[in-house]
Each structure stands twice: as C-alpha cells, then as structure tokens.
Amino acid sequence: MTEDTSLSTELEDLFFLHANSTKQYLIKLSPTAISIAPYDAQQRNQTRFIAIDDVYGCLCMKSRKNAIQCHLTLYLYTTRKTRVCSTPITKQEKLRRLRQVLTYGKFNDFESNLNEMTKWHDCITNAIYLRRNLPRDIVMTKRDKRVLVFVNPASGAGKAYRLVMEHVIGVWSESEFNHHIVITEYAGHARDYVKTIQLADWSGIILASGDGLVFEVINGLMSRSDWQEALQLPIGHIPGGSGNAFITNIIRYSKQPIMSATKNFVVQAAVLAATHQVIPFDLSVIHTCDGQRLFSFLCVEWGIIADVDCDSEKYRFLGETRFTVEAIKRILHPRVYHGYIDYIPYEDADTIVDFHQISTHATTTDFHRDLLPLDEVIPTDSTTTKWRRINGPFAHVLITSKALISKDVVASAVSTLSDGYLTLQFIRSDGPTRKNLAKTFTRISDGSHFDYNFVEWMRIRAFRLVPNDTNGNLMVDGEKVAYGPIQGEILPGIGRCMGKLPNINRTSIDI
Ligand SMILES: Nc1ncnc2c1ncn2[C@@H]1O[C@H](COP(=O)(O)OP(=O)(O)OP(=O)(O)O)[C@@H](O)[C@H]1O
C-alpha cells in the first residue's frame, strides 16, 4: 500500500511493538492509515501500513509486565491472500481477525501514558467512525445511541444464542459497539416490540436469527403509523438461522468473500455490523388471497422451491442441510403446478421512482402503483396495458428481489441490494422435468442455471401469480402464506441496511 501524502497526519509518537521489546517504532495516524516504521532511519524501508478500513476497534489497557506502560490494542479484520494448495500459483482472498498491540511508555507515570493513549484511542475510533460515511441524519442525532439487538433462541438448530455469546459479544466489546440485547420469548415478540419502540432511542436494529425474524421486524416497522421514519433505522443481521439470506446478500454486495464456516460467518457479520455503512435495499409489497399485505425483502416461492422450503421444516435439526435433503426428494418425484403468471416487464426508466419523495403523511397504500384489487381480473391486452401473461403448467417459479435466497442458492446472479426490479424465473413442466430440475439444482449454487434455455427469466416491476389448485405451498421470504392468487410490486430502495459499499481499491495489509 502506498501512503496517501495528501492527507495530514494527525498524531505521531514512539511505541514498542510489545512490552519486552527495546526496539522503538515511529507510529503515525492519518485519517486513512496507521503507519509503523522502525525508529532507526536506516530501516525505514520496513515501514508497514494498516488501513483504517481494516481496523474495527481499539482499546487501551494497563501493561501487566510494566507498571507505567500502557497498551493500545488495535483489532483488525483484514484481507489476506493465501495460497490455494491445489493450485500453487493462485492466491485466494481470506479474511483474518488479528490483534496488533502497541506499547507506550514515554512518561514516567502510568496516568500520563494512559492520558496519551486515550487521546490516540479517541482519534483512531473517530477515524473508524468517519470511514463509515454514515448518512447525515444518523451522524447528527444517533452517534451515541444503542443498537437494538434481538436474539432468537429458537433460530435454526437453536444455535443463535450460543453463537452470539461465543463470537459476537467479544467483537462488539473490542469495537465498543453500543448495543442492547433482547432475547425473544415467543414467536412474534420482536414484531410486537418494534411496534412500540421510541425510534429516537435507537441507531439501528440487528437480528441474530434466521431470515424469519428479519421478515417479522420489517413487517412490524411497516405496521407503525410512522413507518417512513421507522424504515430509516438501518437493519443488520447476524446469521443464526437455517436460512441467512439477508446477511449473505449484504456481504455479497460488499464484495467480501462470504465465510463458509459458521463461526467465521458470524464473526464476519459481527465486524460488519460494528463498522457498518448504511445502504438502501429494495422491498416489495405483497398481497395474499386472505387479505394480508406483507413487505418482502427476499422472494416469493411457488413450485418446487416452495415445497422444499416448507416441507424441509421437519429436518430443522439439520440446519442449512435440510434444504438439500428435501430438494433431492422433490427432484426424484417432481410435481406439476397449474396456473398462470401476470407481470409488468421492468424498463430502465422505472428506476427513477423515488419512494423517499412520498410525503410524510402518505400511507402504505400509496405504494400500489400498478396492482389492482386481487379479485379483479388483470387485462392483458398488450395494446392497452403493460401487463403480460404466461400460462403454466410450471415445475419451478421464483420471484426474487436479491441475488441469493440462501447462502448457497444464487437465484439471480446479477441482482444487488437495490436495483429496482424483481427477477421472475420459471421452468415449464412440458419438457424432461426431472432432468431439467436436476440440472437446475446442480448449477443454482452460482446462478449459472440461467444459462439453460429451459430456465426462462425476466426483470419485472409487478406480478400476479394465480395457481389453479386450492392446496399447496406459497412462501414469502421463507414464511408460508395462504395458498391462492398472490401479487406484488417492487418498492425500490425503500429499506436501509447495515452493509458496506464495495471497496474496489481495498488493499490488504501485511502485519
Ligand atoms: N423464543 C421463541 N420461541 C419460539 N419461536 C420464536 C421465538 N422467538 C422468535 N420465534 C420465531 O421463530 C421464527 C423463526 O425465526 P428465525 O428466522 O430466526 O429462525 P429460523 O426459522 O431458524 O431461520 P430461517 O427462517 O432462516 O429458517 C420467527 O417467526 C420468530 O417469530
């Protein structure tokens, strides 16, 4: 990494790199980096740099070995290139959690050294805060507010609580991330809770859970009369469920590699939450045949994926593997889904719709730009309306607003968090269905199933899906809803999440 000389250095002083060492280092802090150079001028070519973007926390501690010295510990979460065994030339990007202890003892008494280190601590934490580039409203009113964290002890295989205690609390202590934990006591607890919170008391909401609690909280916030203000609270996610699509999409958007091991994935999400930026994400409004209006952040499933999602509930103890087990069963014994899909194609000009311009007195019914009442037939004459119709029968129907619907299912590879459209994909059941489904499920882990011409897909703005049967599975964000006609419409960029902008020029460090 080359130093950006246009940025002024804010602090500099002499440190040891650990308590026993006698070798001194000149350490400089700038708004973007910390440089560590041997004090001996002849060794200055050994200068190393730590990007502030890689530092998630910094704490002052008394040295246990020397009564007057004070440690300044930097906590880092950084990109490193590691060699992949099978291919000696290729290097793979890995995220590593590291500590760098800087020892300070310039003064002859501990208090003076501590005062100096407190100044360094404040400057470094301020530099981290500024790199987060938070929206003005949050900077002005919420800097010292706590984040409200819901932990669902029933999530996934019942592991969310343990994961939080073992891997999240430590990261948040190191980053001095101000939070308040509520352990949910019953289904619907988080929804009830967010309906009555004082919005001004909190700087965001984090769900340590699966996607079910994310869905519940979004819908709780949308049911408030001040829903517009409520939606301004950024939502974060610690993966604790069997499906953790919300945080997976957030990390994918940041262009970080998504950690495969559960512990590493949880640490990755905890660091991201503690250093988050606020990023918009798309929601869609959904009407179900029993008169409910729901807000979806992820997908509407019909056909094989809905059956896999719903009928794998009995294998919940298997965690994420439950989906694979049920998928194999369903591919071997495929079903046919009769009905039709009406849709409005998405056009690039649609992106100009800005829901934040809706007046503060607007109700959520103002969202319905294209939807008709569910009992009214949609006219699909192409000369008079934008609506189009696709007739079944189908084997697979999926409508998504994000790229991934679970950690290893890339439903639509090009989608981001807020691109202003839904992606409709389907497979008709008039071909070799078993073979087509097997091929699709083999390649859906990276989204390349779209390369098959039997997987039809398109970008849409609104849809109505009408099954002919009266019984079956329809899922919204993994939650089962009433079976029957269902419709929805995209609400571009209306939500805010705790994410990270992709940092294309990000440089790894070497310490
Ligand atoms: N203490 C609790 N006891 C029982 N159910 C709870 C409790 N707290 C929350 N719930 C409910 O558990 C449901 C599922 O939650 P969550 O999404 O966190 O886990 P999951 O189902 O394992 O994950 P996924 O939805 O990804 O499969 C939610 O609808 C939520 O209301």
The ligand as a Gaussian input file, in Angstrom:
#p B3LYP/6-31G(d) Opt

LIG

0 1
 N      -38.479000     -17.625000      21.791000
 C      -39.066000     -18.072000      20.679000
 N      -39.682000     -19.264000      20.660000
 C      -40.246000     -19.743000      19.537000
 N      -40.262000     -19.086000      18.361000
 C      -39.664000     -17.897000      18.310000
 C      -39.040000     -17.330000      19.473000
 N      -38.516000     -16.129000      19.117000
 C      -38.825000     -15.957000      17.825000
 N      -39.500000     -17.004000      17.322000
 C      -39.987000     -17.224000      15.955000
 O      -39.130000     -18.100000      15.239000
 C      -39.397000     -17.924000      13.851000
 C      -38.202000     -18.303000      13.011000
 O      -37.185000     -17.457000      13.313000
 P      -35.808000     -17.350000      12.557000
 O      -35.966000     -16.922000      11.199000
 O      -34.973000     -16.528000      13.430000
 O      -35.183000     -18.799000      12.600000
 P      -35.193000     -19.953000      11.537000
 O      -36.592000     -20.271000      11.220000
 O      -34.321000     -20.984000      12.025000
 O      -34.468000     -19.391000      10.313000
 P      -34.992000     -19.446000       8.865000
 O      -36.211000     -18.561000       8.843000
 O      -33.878000     -18.878000       8.137000
 O      -35.260000     -20.877000       8.592000
 C      -39.851000     -16.477000      13.701000
 O      -41.086000     -16.456000      13.068000
 C      -39.969000     -15.966000      15.129000
 O      -41.164000     -15.258000      15.364000

